[in-house]
Amino acid sequence: MKKNLKLPTILGVIVLVFGVVAGVFLINSQQVFKIGANVDGIPKNVRVSNITDNSATVTWTTDVASKGFVKWGKSELSLGKVALEDDSQASVVHSANIVGIETGSSFYFKINSDSKDYDNQGIAWQATTLNTKVNSNSNQIASGTILETDGSTPGKAIVYLTINGAVASAQTSPEGNFVIPLSTYFESIIDTSPIEITVQGGVKGTTQAVIYPKSIKFIPTMILGRAYDFRSAEINNSNQQ
């Protein structure tokens, strides 16, 4: 004889199914929220520049304005020292100077962004200081101005100069200006060696440029998202003289 399902049993099954569906939905929702939150604060475009015999600069970008610092030390398992950002305000571009590193030695670091530590795919980032101090007889500098894509607003960005494989950097001021003391990081610069310029504005865009050393003191104004070849202007000016 066929037994009919009792009403309480049917309601129990319905409640159970609803509970499972709701649970799956909530778990997926939490995962999406966590992924979204983490992605925003993840350090990107991590670079080490301004390397001397006892110091270096770590720079990175984030997709949203955030605050961070660098945890560093002599080994990957001993990151007990801290290097704070140059700018204490939340930003999408970040720069922190590490000082007091031993000459000619490796150092390791992780980046803390919005109270969470990040590393290089499971291991700490690593770099090495120079074996000797840079001795330069010149006081050569590089300077310029960065604007955002509208061409009028000062650009918040990190400016990198690459010369013979070595990299120097500086963060722009609130007015979009930057100054890099080349003699601190390069003993000599050959006049005919092109200098590569990279401007990293994070989500606001990047800029690529190239220029000769003789014009590096006053680099023409650059706008994020564009590319420049200032060597052409120098050649044309020379031909007109």
N, C-alpha and C positions, 0 to 999 in steps of 0.2 A: 504494500500500500504506500502510495506516494505521500511524503510528508511536506506540508507547506512551510516555507521559511517564515519564522516569526518576525514581526515588525522590528523588535529590538535588534535582531541579528542583521537585518538589512540596513538599519541606521548605523550600526557599528561598522559595517563594510564601507558605507559611504564616508563616514567620518575618517576611517583609516586611509582611504584613497585620497581624500582631500588633504589630510595631514601630510602624506608623502609628497603630493604635488606642491603643496605650499612650502615644505621643507626644501625641496630641490630648487624652487624659485628663489627662496631666501639665500641659499648657499651661493647660487650663481650670481645673485645681486651683490652679495658681499665680495665675491671674487672680482667682479667687474669694478666695484668701488675701490678695492685695494689696489688693483692693477693701475687704475687711473690715477690714484693718489701717488703711487710710487713712481710712475713714469714721469710725472711733472717735476719731481725733485731729483731725479737721477742725474748725476754729473755726466755731461757729454763734452766732447772735444777737449779731453784732458791733455795738457801739454806741460812740459818742463822747459823753462827758458832761463835766461840771465844766470847761467851757471858760472860760478867763480871757484876759487880754491876753498871757500868755506860757506857758500850760500847758493841758493837757487830760488826760482819763482815757480809756483804751481798755479796754473790757470785752468778754468773750466767754465761751461755754460749750463744753464738749466732752462727748461721750457717755461717755467713761471718764476716770478720774483721770489727768491728764497735767501736764507742766510746759511753760512757754512764756515768750516775751518778745516785745517789739515792736521791729521795725527801722524807723526813721523818718529823714526828712530833708526838705530844702527842695524836692526834685524827685523825680519817680518813678524817675529813673535814678541818684539819689544817696541811698541809704538807709543811710548809714554810722554812724548813731547808734542806741543801744540803750536801751530802757526795760524794766527788769526788773519782774516781777510783785511785788505787795505781799506775797504769801504765797509762801514758798519751797517749801512742801509741794505735792505733786501733788494736783490737785483737778479737779472738773468745772466750777467757776466760776473765772473769771480776771479780774484787774484790774491794769492797769499805768499809772502816771502818767508822762506826758511833760512834762518841764520844759525851759525854755530856748528856747522857740519865739519867733520874732520877732513883735512886736505887729502885729495886723492883717494877718497873712500866712497863706498856705495851707501846710499840711504834709502829707506823704504817708507812708503806713506799710503794712507787711506784718506778719503774725503768724507767728512761728516756734513750732510746736507739736510737741513731742517730736522736735526736730532737723530738722523739715521746714518750709519756708516756704510760706505760703498767702497768696493775694491775693483781690481781689474780681472773680472771673470774668475773670482775665487782666490786670487793672490793679490798681494799688495803691489802697487806700482814701485818701480825701482829706477834710480838714476845715480850718476857718479860725479863727484866734484873734480875740478881740475887739479893736476899735480903741483902746479905753481901758480903764483899770483900773476895776473895780467899786468904787464908793464908797458904802458903806452905814453909816448911823449906828447900826444895831442890832446886837445880838449873838445874833440869833435862830438856833436850831438845831432840827433834827428828830431824834428818837430813837425807838427801839422795839426789839422783839424778834421774831425769826422762828423758828418751830418747824417741824419736818418733819411729814409727814402723820400720824404717830402722836400728835401733840399734846404730846409731852414731850421729844423729842430736839431740841437746838439745830439750827437750819437753816443750812446753808452756802449762801449765796445773795448775789446783788447786788441792792441796793435802789435804785430809781430814783424820783425825784420830778420831775414835769413841771409847770412853772409858766409860763404864757404862752408856751409853745413851747420854753423853755429847760429843759435837763435836768441835774440834779445826781444823783450816785450815791455809794454807799459799799458796801464789802464787809462782811459780818457777821463778828463775832469768833467764836472757838471756842465761846463761850457763846450765840451766835445774836443778839447785840446789834449795833446800828449807831447811828452819830451822823453827821449831815450838817450842816456849818456853812453855813446858808443865806445868811448875810450875805457870805460869800466869793463867791457866785455870783449873787446877786440884790440889786439896789439897794433895791427895795421890793416888798412883796407886799400886794395889796389884800385886805382882810379878807373880802370877799364872793366872792373868786375861789377856786373849788374847786381843790384840788391833787390831781393824779392820782398814784397810787402803783402801781408795778409791781415785783414781786419775781420775779427770775429765778433758779430753782434748777436749771436745766438739765434733765436726765432726771428729777430729783426733783419737778419741777412748777413752776408759776408761780402768782402771786397778783396779783389786781387789787383796788385799793381807791381810795376817794375820801374826802377829808377837808377841812375848812375850816382856814385858817391858824391860827386861835386855838387849835386843839387839836394842832398839829403838833409841839409840843415833846415831848409824851408820847403817841405813837401807840399805841393798844391792840395787844396781842400778835396777830400774824397767823400763820396756818398755811398752809404751801404747798399749793396746789391749791384754795384757796377764794377767794371774792370777798367784799368788804366794802364797805358804804356807811356810813361813820362820821358822815356828815352827819345821818342820821336820829336817831342817838343824841343828837347835840347839840341837835337841835330838840326832842326829847322831854324832855331834861333842862331846857331853857329853859322849856318849858310847865309843868313840875312845880314850878318855883321860884316 
